Amino acid sequence: MNKRQVLLAAAVATLVVANAPVHAASDKEKCYGIALAGKNDCASADGSHSCAGQAKADKLPGEWKYVAKGTCEKSGGKTTPPAKK
């Protein structure tokens, strides 16, 4: 490939990515109790850690993942955090 072809390919790729559909945050909801160990999206509800990927076990009630709106409870999760003790 010459430089012109590389630049053209890069320009086309940029256009494709720029026009990809963007999913609004309103299309997602937090789902508690479905995250697998090390696969949670952010801090736990009980304050045991503050980062994604730190769930210690599968399906802990305070761990959450973003899922498509309306699918959480079908997956066995809850849309509200567990009650604090």
JOTATA-V258180 format. One line per field, one symbol per residue. ss: DSSP state (2 for helix, 1 for strand, 0 for the rest). A space follows every 50 residues. Layout:
ss=???
This chain:
ss=00222222222222222200000022211111000000000000000000 00000000000001111100002220010000000
